[in-house]
Amino acid sequence: MNQFQSTCILRCRALLAATPGLEYRDFEELEGKNEPYLGLRVSDHTSRRIEIYVYLDEAGYMINGEEWTVYERPDYPSDEALIAALVGGLQGLLSQ
């Protein structure tokens, strides 16, 4: 696990822990077609299924297996900005 992944996972864990009514297990290492990544599934009070994915240099989430939102390194000036955008997006989603 690299520094980007470690920081991203810590920030996601903090958000999830601070959000009541969620059901989830911790991140697990998964093997993709091109690279390994870390994933986590979350269920909330609306019965949505949110999957969070953290790759070596990008992250994103999928809602109910259909709606994919990705945060890629070229779109942000730093890893911190990318992680802040991801966590902000998740926070907005979880507050709905």
C-alpha positions in Angstrom: 0.0 0.0 0.0 1.4 3.4 -1.0 1.1 6.7 0.8 -1.8 7.9 -1.4 -3.8 4.7 -0.6 -3.0 4.9 3.2 -4.1 8.5 3.4 -7.2 7.9 1.3 -8.3 4.9 3.4 -7.7 6.7 6.7 -9.9 9.7 5.5 -12.6 7.4 4.2 -12.6 5.4 7.5 -12.9 8.6 9.5 -15.9 9.8 7.4 -17.7 6.4 7.6 -17.1 6.2 11.4 -18.6 9.7 11.8 -21.7 8.9 9.7 -24.5 7.1 11.6 -26.6 4.4 10.1 -24.0 2.8 7.9 -23.2 -0.9 7.6 -19.8 -1.8 6.2 -16.7 -3.9 6.7 -13.1 -2.6 6.4 -11.3 -2.2 3.1 -10.0 -5.4 1.6 -7.3 -6.0 -1.0 -8.8 -7.1 -4.4 -7.1 -8.1 -7.6 -8.2 -6.3 -10.7 -7.5 -7.0 -14.4 -4.6 -4.5 -14.5 -3.7 -3.9 -10.8 -4.6 -4.7 -7.3 -6.8 -2.2 -5.4 -8.6 -1.8 -2.1 -12.4 -2.0 -1.9 -15.2 -1.5 0.6 -18.9 -1.9 0.4 -21.3 0.3 2.4 -25.0 0.1 2.9 -27.0 3.0 4.3 -30.5 3.8 5.6 -31.8 4.2 2.0 -30.7 0.6 1.0 -28.2 2.0 -1.4 -25.1 0.0 -2.0 -22.0 2.2 -2.3 -18.7 0.6 -3.2 -15.5 2.6 -2.6 -12.4 1.8 -4.6 -8.8 3.0 -4.0 -6.2 2.3 -6.6 -2.5 3.2 -6.6 -3.1 6.8 -7.9 -6.9 7.3 -8.1 -10.1 6.5 -6.3 -13.8 6.4 -6.8 -17.2 5.1 -5.8 -20.0 3.3 -7.4 -23.7 3.5 -6.4 -25.8 0.3 -6.7 -23.4 -1.2 -9.2 -24.3 1.4 -11.9 -23.3 5.0 -11.2 -19.4 5.4 -11.2 -17.7 8.5 -10.0 -13.9 8.6 -10.3 -11.3 10.9 -9.0 -8.1 10.7 -11.1 -4.7 12.2 -10.4 -4.4 14.3 -13.6 -7.6 16.2 -12.6 -6.2 17.5 -9.3 -3.1 19.5 -8.4 -2.1 17.1 -5.6 -3.0 13.8 -3.9 -4.5 15.8 -1.0 -6.8 17.7 -3.3 -7.9 14.4 -5.0 -8.6 12.8 -1.6 -10.4 15.9 -0.3 -12.7 15.8 -3.4 -13.4 12.1 -3.0 -14.2 12.5 0.7 -16.3 15.5 0.0 -18.2 13.6 -2.7 -18.8 10.7 -0.4 -19.9 13.1 2.4 -22.5 14.7 0.1 -23.7 11.3 -1.0 -24.0 9.9 2.5 -25.9 13.0 3.8 -28.7 12.6 1.2 
